[in-house]
């Protein structure tokens, strides 16, 4: 329940305090209008959504246990639509999407070395008696 209250508080502050003009990436963002907004807070969870005239979108739903599923997106300065989906639960915040950076693949030599180490564990150490 505490997670739910904190998320609602942060969301409320974000909506109540518009960004300063110098912090905005594009000049039309300053004059963006809210096209639709929906907030449904219930005893068993919540649903919220937001759509603005400059392409910002947000949707989330949560349950009484503090589990939240949602997504958000915007139009990048290059004109591409960026979308991130997420789950927030007892395992933490788990974002996913094509825009999330991923690590490079493990080089073949390193992968082989890791396999060898796993198949040849070190001999157990015997405690020394003094």
C-alpha positions in Angstrom: 0.0 0.0 0.0 2.9 2.3 0.8 4.3 1.9 -2.7 0.9 2.8 -4.2 0.7 6.0 -2.1 4.2 7.0 -3.0 3.7 6.4 -6.7 0.4 8.4 -6.7 2.2 11.2 -4.8 5.1 11.4 -7.3 2.7 11.2 -10.2 0.6 14.0 -8.7 3.7 16.2 -8.2 4.9 15.6 -11.7 1.5 16.6 -13.1 1.2 19.6 -10.8 4.6 21.0 -11.5 5.2 21.5 -15.2 8.8 21.5 -16.3 10.7 24.7 -16.7 11.2 26.0 -20.2 15.0 25.7 -20.1 14.6 22.0 -19.2 12.4 21.1 -22.2 14.0 19.5 -25.3 11.7 21.1 -27.9 10.0 24.4 -27.8 6.5 23.0 -28.6 6.7 20.9 -25.4 6.2 24.0 -23.4 2.8 24.6 -25.0 1.7 20.9 -25.0 -1.9 20.3 -24.1 -3.4 17.4 -22.2 -5.6 15.6 -24.7 -6.9 13.0 -22.3 -6.3 12.0 -18.7 -7.9 9.3 -16.6 -7.3 8.4 -13.0 -9.3 5.7 -11.3 -8.1 5.0 -7.7 -9.9 2.2 -5.9 -9.4 0.2 -2.7 -8.2 -2.7 -4.8 -5.8 -0.8 -7.1 -5.7 2.0 -9.6 -5.7 2.8 -13.3 -4.3 5.9 -14.9 -3.5 7.2 -18.4 -2.3 10.5 -19.9 -2.0 11.6 -23.5 -0.6 15.0 -24.6 -0.6 16.9 -27.8 3.2 16.5 -28.3 3.0 12.7 -28.3 3.7 11.9 -24.6 1.7 8.9 -23.5 1.5 7.1 -20.1 -0.7 4.3 -18.8 -0.4 2.3 -15.6 -2.5 0.0 -13.4 -1.8 -1.4 -10.0 -3.2 -3.8 -7.5 -3.7 -3.8 -3.8 -0.4 -5.6 -3.3 1.6 -2.8 -4.9 2.2 -4.6 -8.2 2.2 -2.1 -11.1 2.1 -2.7 -14.9 2.4 0.2 -17.2 4.1 1.9 -20.2 5.1 5.4 -21.2 6.3 6.9 -24.5 7.2 10.0 -26.3 8.4 11.3 -29.7 12.2 11.7 -29.7 13.9 14.8 -31.2 14.6 12.7 -34.3 10.9 12.0 -34.7 10.9 8.4 -33.6 8.3 7.0 -31.2 9.9 5.7 -28.0 7.9 3.3 -25.9 8.9 1.6 -22.6 6.9 -1.0 -20.8 7.4 -1.9 -17.2 6.5 -4.0 -14.3 7.1 -2.9 -10.7 6.6 -5.6 -8.1 8.4 -7.4 -5.3 11.3 -8.1 -7.8 11.8 -4.3 -8.4 11.3 -2.1 -11.4 11.7 -4.1 -14.7 11.5 -2.0 -17.8 11.5 -3.5 -21.3 11.5 -2.1 -24.8 13.6 -1.6 -27.9 15.1 1.6 -26.5 16.5 -0.1 -23.3 20.3 -0.5 -23.7 21.4 -4.1 -23.7 24.9 -5.4 -23.0 27.0 -6.6 -25.9 27.3 -10.4 -26.4 30.0 -12.3 -24.4 33.0 -12.9 -26.6 33.3 -16.6 -27.7 36.7 -17.0 -25.9 35.3 -15.7 -22.6 32.2 -18.0 -23.0 34.4 -21.0 -23.5 36.5 -20.1 -20.5 33.4 -19.7 -18.3 32.1 -23.1 -19.5 35.5 -24.7 -18.7 35.6 -23.1 -15.2 32.1 -24.4 -14.5 32.9 -27.9 -15.6 36.3 -28.0 -13.7 35.5 -26.6 -10.2 38.5 -26.1 -7.9 39.3 -28.8 -5.4 37.9 -28.1 -1.9 40.3 -26.5 0.4 41.2 -28.4 3.6 41.3 -26.3 6.7 44.7 -25.9 8.2 45.2 -26.9 11.8 47.6 -24.8 13.9 
